[in-house]
Every structure is written in structure tokens, then in C-alpha cells.
């Protein structure tokens, strides 16, 4: 019986020159992998693989996007795009909320390198061995929860695999966080707010408990959400960034959350391109993120994958006080198409969420677009922090929404705990609902 290979813990590169060498080798390998796939037949013949370090030559490679993969049947995806492999370890569900998801095969070599990407988050957060982590990420077909829990064990941390509220009831999660003395919590930011709201409903002061570090992923984290999480939990919040086509790609480091994610460019080649022309944009300007995995491409040879993320890129400025400063910073532009159109007013979901969560007196909310007597109605249901003047909070919200968004809402006060119970069955809290 052969002994399983241990997960690879690739050391941090020590310089940008070190990364450049790894990138050069990795780009050639990425193209060679793609050349083996029937999907790429005839699409790479014009590229000189010996000159891939030249940006102009690299730019001749075709861009791959979601629409191209969606055009394939399952059978075509596995026979034409994926490479043959007899050592598949698991399948990762593709991200996104539209279209039929694909399931990407990952073999043992993919998993060894992917483990480095996930495990580095803990180093970036500065969590010492033995730290107790409560994992509230969903433990289903999307890989983030299971990979982070396994990486925590590989990095000699103690992890409670609680899963989301659909797996372990939220009231029990709060109890376990307290009983087991969790020092770090990780999960989707919306669920972290949900737990905080439930704790307040139960008279629990989360900020006085043991959690001092929070790690979020899988959904946008705005400044307002971050500040609300930090107030409620009394903890430092750090966001992470990854995609199932590649792996966990980066994390906010101790230099501060406002700067962006340190992206592991010794594992992934990243480009920021103009949305229309697909030409490189200057550093610091918004463009679409294009990613080429350098090591997690043993079965799925993604090459110049257009992720659809709008970001800015800042080159690294190495600092001996921060070993992660060798990596560049990628920052989300936080653009979204989610909105209601109520009585002719476009109400951006993300903007409205930030606006409400900036009010420390409001624990949680739900916004609904309704139809009543032939008219559109915008209804906001809120729960108010214990001890606050609920009537005054509701009146202030109604006036401020009218002034800010030129739309007068109906404001309903809910008993503490109502939204916690309603959101309990959802992996992501459904705060915006169009009922028309």
C-alpha cells in the first residue's frame, strides 16, 4: 500500500524575481496543458510558446469566458475541455448565480497545490498553531467550506466543522462558539450578520466572547458590512478572494483591509484588461480580471479565464516587515447589477445595504418591492438593537431613505429575532425580495 503524498505547503516567494521565474515556467506549462485539450485544437497554433514572457505574445492567446463553457454539453466539457485523469479526488462546483453549473474535476496534484492557496489565509491572518476556529461556511458541493476546514487542520489549527445554518442551527452555533472558546470565526459575511442579530435577540454580547478574528469569503464585503461585523463581534475582519476555476487566490493582510487582496501570483497569473478591448489597463485603473492557474490545471486547463470581476491592480512594493508584500494587490470595484426599480427609481441593492448597515441602531433588515392597488410599494422591515428607541429609528430611516434615494418606504418594525428565524433556512440571507 502506497503512502499518500502530504499536502504541499509551498513556501512564500522571497522576491518579485522569484515570482517572475515561477510565472515564466508556469505560463509555458499552462499553454502546454491547454494544447492537450481538444477544445483548444487550432486555437493556439499561432502562438510561439518560447516567447510567452513577452506580454505581446501572451496577449495573442485567446480569452476564455463563461459563455464558451456554457455552450458545451456536460459530455463535451468532460471529453473536449478536461484532460484525461485517473486520480480524480473531487469535483468543485462552478460559481455564479446564472446558468447551469459545471463541476470541475480536481486530481491529487491539483489538491496539493490548492491546499497552499487556502492555507496561506491563516498565515496571512497571523493565526498561530492551535487557534480554535468555528467554520460556518456551507459544507456542500461548493469547495470553500470544506477546503478551508481541511486547510486549517493541515496548518495545525483546531476547527469545528459547523457548516451553515442549514447544517447546524444558528442558535446551536452560538452555543458552540461560546462552549468551545472559538478564537476565530469564518463564514459568509451575511451569515455573520445573521448570527450577530440572533445573538442580540438572545441577549448575548458577542463582542465580549472569545472570537477576535473573522475570515469572510464567497460574497462581496462592503465597508458598512465590515464595520457592522467588527462592532457586533468585537473582532478584526479580513476578506478573501478565490474562484472555483482556479482556487483560493488571496487575502487581505495586516497592512489593512482598504488596500485589497494580496494575490498569490506564484500560483496564479493575473491580468486586468479593458472590458471592451481586452487590452491591458494601466495600474490602478478598473478592468476585468483574467486569470491563468499555474498549478491547479492538471485536469481543467483554464487559460486566460475572464472571471467577470471588475478590479484594480497595484504592483507589489516589498517590505521586509511584511512577507506578503511581495504579492500585488487586487481590489474589487464592488460594482453590481442588483437593483429594484420602484416607481421609476433604480435602487441599487449593495448601496442600500451599506446605507442601512451604517446605522448602528439597526440590527438587520429586509427590503421588498410589492404591488398594492396597482402601485409599486417599497417596504423595509427592520429589527432594532436592544435598548434603542424603535419608533425614532423607524422615523429617521424613513426620512433618510427619502432624502438619499428619493423614494419613501413603508417601514415595519419587527420583533427581535423575526428575521433570524426567517433567514435561518437560507445559506445567504435573502434581504432583497421582489414580490410584484
Secondary structure, 3 states (H helix, E strand, C coil): CCCCCCCCCCCCCCCHHHHHHHHHHHHHHHHHHHHCCHHHCCCCCCCCHHHCCCHHHHCCCCCECHHHHHCCCHHHHHHHHECCCCCEEEEEECCCCCCCCCEEEEEHHHHHHHHHHHHHHHHHHCCCCCCEEEECCCCCCCCHHHHHHHHHHHCCCEEEECCCCCCCCHHHHHHHHHHCCCCEEECCHHHHHHHHHHHHHCCCCHHHCCCCEEEECCCCCCHHHHHHHHHHHCCEEEEEEEECCCEEEEECCCCCHHHCEEECCCCEEEEEECCCCCCECCCCCCEEEEEEECCCCCCECCCCEEEEEEEEEECCCCECCEHHHHCCEEEECCCCCCEEEECCEEEEHHHHHHHHHCCCCEEEEEEEEEEECCEEEEEEEEEECCCCCHHHHHHHHHHHHHHHHCCCCEEEECCCCHHHHHHCCCCCCCCEEECC
